[in-house]
Amino acid sequence: MTVYIFPGQGSQFKGMGGELFDKFPEITATANKILGYSVKELCLEDPLNQLHQTCYTQPALYTVNTLFYLKKKQEEQSPPNFLAGHSLGEYNALLAAGVFDFTTGLKLVKKRGELMYQPKNGTMVAILGLKFDTIKIILKQNNFSRITVANHNSHTQTVLSGSKDDIERSKSVFEQANAVVVPLQVSGAFHSPCMMSVQEQFELFLKEFRFASPKIPIFSNYTAKPYTDVDIARNLAQQIIHTVRWTETVEYLLAQGETEFEEIGPGIVLSGLIQRIQNGQ
């Protein structure tokens, strides 16, 4: 059984995409037209240091993921059995499932990135070395009720979202519990209630689009279950304020039998997380 997995924000780096932009000139030209700038220049040269800004990262990574997928599609005659993507990567999984075309997906991601870039009062940290249940207990015991689990990436890697003050106060508590606390370079508290206004605006934007039924089973970050036809717009809106349930998704897929995961995009972040999940880490 083959599963294509698409990475999300955090996998971007200067130079990503390489020669693929010239290999698929129509996609590159379409992206340039929709975005209003050269996506190739942004990804390969990043002259204005914009690649790590959410409003640029999301459309750039979606485009590069698409290029990697098209290359893979040329090489492989058989489609995968399942699809999944981490946060932004879910849009590439939906594209691969035939739910929408590249243009529609890029318009959605462009808007998503612009909206998510606006709130500035929040931040995120990765908590490494503690089990998920232990993290939840620590949050409850210390009354960190406004801190949210943004990403459940593996058994011992969890990303938290919240206000800058709350996250700062929590750092010493987690360090005392022998966790490694890694601040993330993000503009806001993604996948948390801090994004509620973003979620509401994006939900309205989604109403302008119509989506096809998935041709390949694809997993939702919001539910950690395969999409149904009626869930597409709802899941994409809810994903913005809810946990990315990556560990649950991978465990479900591993339980289906012998599974080969192929990361379609720049880097190997998700491949590393899957190996950790398989090892119980």
KOLTI-959355 format. One record per atom (N, C-alpha, C): residue in one letter; x, y, z. Coordinates in steps of 0.05 Angstrom, whole numbers, plus 5000, padded with zeros to 4 digits. Example, Ala and Ser with C-alpha at 12.3 -4.5 7.8 and 13.67 -1.06 7.14 Angstrom:
A526448865156
A524649105156
A526449345156
S525749555142
S527349795143
S525850015157
***
This chain:
M501749765000
M500050005000
M501850255000
T501250434982
T502850684980
T501250924989
V502551095004
V501351345014
V503151575006
Y502051764991
Y503452014985
Y502852215007
I505052335019
I504752535040
I506052795031
F504653015037
F505553275028
F506253455052
P508653565053
P509453725076
P508154005077
G508154115101
G507054385105
G509154585113
Q508154805123
Q509955035130
Q512054935150
G514555015145
G516854925160
G518754765143
S517654665120
S519354505102
S520554685080
Q519854935079
Q520855115058
Q523755185063
F525255225042
F528055315044
F528755445017
K530655635019
K531655764995
K532955564977
G532055554952
G533055364932
G531055134926
M528855134941
M526954914937
M525654934909
G525254704897
G524054704870
G526054664848
G528354794851
G530554764832
G529654784803
E530454574788
E529854574759
E526954504753
L525354444773
L522554374768
L520954604756
F521654844763
F520255074753
F520355084722
D522655024711
D523055024682
D521954774669
K521754564685
K520654304675
K517654324671
F516354494687
F513454534685
F512854824682
P513454944658
P513155234655
P510355334657
E508355174649
E505555264650
E504655304679
I505455124697
I504755154725
I506155404736
T508655434729
T510255664739
T508955924729
A508155934704
A506956184693
A504256234706
T502656034711
T500056064724
T500456174752
A502356064766
A502956154794
A503756454794
N505556524775
N506456804773
N504056994769
K502256914751
K499957074745
K498157114769
I497556904783
I495756914806
I496957064829
L499557024834
L500957134857
L501857424852
G502457484827
G503357754820
G506357794824
Y507857574826
Y510757594829
Y511857324819
S514557314816
S515857074806
S516256874828
V514756654828
V514956454848
V517656314846
K518756294822
K521356174819
K523556344832
E523456604828
E525356774841
E525156774871
L522656764881
L522256754910
L523456504922
C523056274909
C523956024920
C526955974917
L528056064894
L530856004888
L532756224899
E531856474899
E533656694907
E532656844932
D530056864935
D528957004958
D530357274963
P530357454943
P531957694945
P531057884967
L528557874975
L527458064995
L527057925022
N528057675025
N527757525050
N524757495058
Q523157405039
Q520357375043
Q519457085046
L521156905039
L520256625037
L519156515064
H520156615086
H519256515112
H516956675124
Q515856865108
Q513457005116
Q511056845107
T509156795125
T506956615120
T505456675094
C505056935088
C503557005064
C505056935038
Y507656895040
Y509256805017
Y509856505019
T510356415043
T511056135047
T508955945036
Q506456005043
Q504255815036
Q503855775006
P503555984990
P503255944961
P505755834949
A508155914959
A510655814948
A510955514952
L510355424977
L510655134983
L508454974969
Y506055074967
Y503954934952
Y504854894923
T505955104911
T506855084883
T509154884880
V511054894898
V513354704896
V512454414902
N510654374921
N509554104926
N508154004901
T506754184887
T505454104862
T507454014841
L509554164838
L511654094819
L512853814825
F513353764850
F514353504858
F512353284852
Y509753344856
Y507653144850
Y507453094820
L507553294804
L507353254775
L509753094765
K512053134776
K514452974769
K514052684777
K512952644801
K512452374810
K510352234793
K508352384784
K506252284768
K507252194740
Q509252334730
Q510552254705
Q512051994708
E513151954732
E514951714736
E513351464744
E511051504757
E509451274767
E506851254752
Q506251014741
Q503750974727
Q501450924746
S502050794769
S499850734788
S499550954808
P497051034813
P496551234834
P496951114862
P497251284882
P497551184910
P494851074920
N494950924942
N492550824954
N491251034972
F492851194985
F491951405003
F493551664999
L492351885008
L493752145008
L493452285035
A495452425043
A495352585067
A497252815065
G496653035079
G498453265079
G498353395106
H500553515114
H500853645140
H500153935138
S497854015149
S496954295149
S496754395120
L498454585111
L498354675084
L498554445064
G500054245070
G500354015052
G497753875045
E495753915062
E493153785057
E491953895031
Y492654145023
Y491654254998
Y492854104974
N495354024976
N496553874955
N495453594954
A494753484976
A493453214977
A490653234963
L489253454968
L486653494955
L486953524925
L489053674917
L489653704889
L490153434876
A491853264889
A492453004878
A490052814877
A488152874895
A485652714896
A483652804875
G484253024861
G482353114840
G480153284851
V480353384876
V478253544888
V478153824875
F480453934868
F480554184853
F483054184836
D483254384818
D485654404801
D487754584814
F490054604801
F492254764812
F491455054817
T490055174798
T489255454800
T487555504825
T485455334828
T483655364851
T485155334877
G486855124878
G488355084903
G490155314909
L491455434889
L493255654894
L491655904904
K489355954893
K487656174902
K486956134931
L486255884939
L485555834966
L487855874985
V490155774977
V492555784994
V493556074996
K493356224974
K494156504975
K492556664995
K489956614995
K488156755014
K488656655042
R489056405045
R489656285072
R492156405084
G494256425068
G496756535077
G496456825085
E495056985069
E494657265074
E493157305100
L491057145104
L489457165129
L490957085153
M492456865151
M493856755174
M496256925182
Y497157095163
Y499457275169
Y498557515185
Q495957575186
Q495057825198
Q495257825229
P494157625243
P494357635273
P497157625283
K497957805301
K500657825310
K501057775340
N498857695354
N498957685383
N499757405393
G500257215375
G500756945384
G503356835374
T504156605385
T506556465376
T506256165380
M508356015373
M508255725375
M510955625386
V510855395400
V513355255408
V513054955404
A515254825398
A515254535397
A516254425423
I514854235434
I515554095459
I516653825451
L519153775457
L520453525448
L521153355473
G520653095471
G521452915493
G519352845513
L517052955511
L514852885529
L512552745514
K511352555526
K508952425515
K506652625513
F504952575494
F502652755489
F500852775514
D500252555527
D498552555551
D499852715574
T502552695576
T503952845597
T503753145592
I503853225567
I503653515560
I500853615568
K498853465562
K496053545569
K495753575599
I496953395614
I496753405643
I498153655654
I500553715643
I502053955651
I500454205645
L499154225622
L497554455614
L495254485634
K493954265641
K491654285659
K492554355687
Q494654225698
Q495554275725
Q496454565729
N497454685708
N498554955711
N496655175700
N494155095695
N492055275686
N492755425660
F494155285643
F494755405616
F492455335597
S490055425605
S487655355589
S487555495562
R489055705559
R489055855533
R491255765514
I492855565523
I494855445505
I493655195492
T493855185465
T492654975450
T494754795437
V494054535434
V495754355419
V495254415389
A497254515375
A496954585347
A497554345329
N499754205335
N500553965319
N501253735337
H499953515334
H500853265348
H502553115327
N505153175326
N506853085304
N507752805307
S508452725332
S509252455338
S508752405368
H509452165378
H508852105405
H510352295425
T512652395417
T514152565435
T514952835421
Q513352915402
Q513753175389
Q510953315386
T510553515401
T507953665401
T508553965398
V506954095381
V507154385378
V504854515392
L505454725408
L503354865422
L503055155411
S500555255412
S499955525403
S498655685426
G499155945426
G497856105446
G498956395445
S498056555464
S499056835465
S502056825472
K503457035464
K506257045470
K506857035500
D505157165516
D505557155545
D505156885557
D502956745549
D502456475559
D504556275551
I505356285526
I507456105516
I510056155531
E510756405536
E513256475550
E513156365578
R510856395592
R510656295619
R510855995621
S509955855600
S509855565600
S512655435596
K514455585584
K517055475576
K518555355600
S518755495622
S520255395645
S518955155657
V516255145656
V514754915667
V515454665651
F515554685625
F516154445609
F519154375611
E520754565613
E523654515617
E524154375643
Q522654445664
Q522954305690
Q522054015688
A520353955668
A519453685664
A521253535645
N523653655640
N525753535623
N525053525593
A523353715585
A522753735556
A524653935543
V525053905518
V526554095502
V524454285489
V524654545494
V522754735484
V524054895461
V522754875437
V523955005414
V521955215403
P522555475406
P520755685395
P520755665364
L518455705352
L518155695323
L517955975312
Q519156015289
Q519156285276
Q516656315260
V514456375273
V511856415260
V510756685268
S508756775253
S507657035257
S505157025276
G504156785282
G501756765298
G501356495310
A499256465325
A498556215339
A496756045321
F498055915301
F496455755282
F495155515295
H493055425283
H491555185292
H490655215321
S489555455327
S488555505354
S486255705353
P484755735375
P482555935375
P483456215370
C486156275372
C487156545366
C486656605336
M486156405320
M485656445292
M482756455285
M480956495305
M478156485300
M477156685279
S478156925280
S477357125260
S478257045232
V480656925230
V481656825205
V479956605195
Q479156425212
Q477456195205
Q474856295193
E473656495206
E471056595197
E471256725169
Q473356875165
Q473757005139
Q474356795117
F475956595124
F476556385104
F474156215098
E472456175117
E470056015113
E468256155092
L468056415094
L466456575075
L467756555047
F470356565046
F471856545020
F471356275007
L471356065023
L470955795012
L468255764999
K466255925006
K463655904994
K463555974965
E465756104956
E465856184927
E466655954909
F467355724921
F468455504905
F466755254907
R467055084887
R465754824886
R467854614884
F467454394898
F469554184900
F468453924889
A470253774876
A469453504866
A469953294887
S468753064883
S469152834901
S472052734899
P473352664921
P476052554919
P476152294904
K478052274886
K478352024870
K480151824885
I481651924905
I483351754922
I482751824950
P482551634968
P482051704997
P484151895008
I483252105021
I485052315031
I484252365060
F486352395077
F485852435105
F485752725113
S483852785131
S483453055141
S485053105166
N486553325167
N487953395192
N486053435215
Y483653545209
Y481653605229
Y480453365243
T479853155227
T478552915237
T480352675240
A482652675226
A484452445225
A483052205212
K481152265195
K479652065180
K479452145151
P478751955133
P478452025105
P476152225101
Y476552395082
Y474552595074
Y472052455063
T469852585067
T467452525052
T466752775035
D465152745015
D464552964997
D463653225011
V461953185031
V460753425043
V462553565063
D464853435069
D466553545090
D468753735080
I469053765054
I471453895044
I471754185054
A469854355049
A469954635057
A470054655088
R468454495101
R468354505130
R471054425142
N472254215132
N474754125143
N476954335139
L477054455116
L479054655110
L478754905128
A476354975134
A475855195152
A476555125181
Q475754895190
Q476254805217
Q479154755222
Q480654665202
Q483454605205
Q485054845216
I484155085210
I485655325218
I485655365248
I483555275262
I483355325291
I483555065307
H484054835294
H484154585308
H486854445304
T487354245320
T489854095320
T490253945294
V492753945284
V493553765262
V494053495275
R492353305269
R492453045283
R494152845266
W496752915263
W498452765246
W499052485257
T499552465282
T500252205294
T497952005291
E495452095296
E493151915292
E492851835263
T493352015245
T493051945216
T495051735208
V497551765216
V499651575209
V499151305222
E498251305247
E497651055261
E495350905247
Y493351055238
Y491150925223
Y492250795198
L493950935184
L494950825159
L496850585164
L498450595184
L500150375191
L498550125198
A496250165210
A494549945218
A493249805194
Q493349925170
Q492049805147
Q493749585135
G496149545144
G497949335133
G500549455125
E502049315108
E504649405099
E504349675084
T505649875093
T505150145083
T507750275075
E507850385051
E510150535041
E509350835038
F510651005054
F510151285053
F512151415035
E511151595017
E512951744999
E512452045003
E514452185012
E514152475017
E514452624990
I512352774983
I512352914957
I512653204962
G515153304960
G515653584966
G518553624975
P519253864982
P522053914991
P522553805019
G524853695023
G525653605049
G524553335057
I525153255082
I524252995093
I523153015121
V521853245127
V520753285153
V518753075161
L516853025143
L514752835149
L515752545150
S517652485133
S518852215134
S520152165161
G521452375172
G522652345198
G520552305220
L518252455218
L516152415238
L514952145236
I514552035212
I513451765209
I515251555222
Q517851595218
Q519751405230
Q519651415260
R519351655271
R519051685300
R516451545310
I514351585296
I511751465304
I512051155303
Q513251055282
Q513650765280
Q515350655303
N517250815313
N518950735334
N517850805362
G515350915363
G514150975388
G515251225401
Q516551395384
Q517751645395
Q515951895389
***
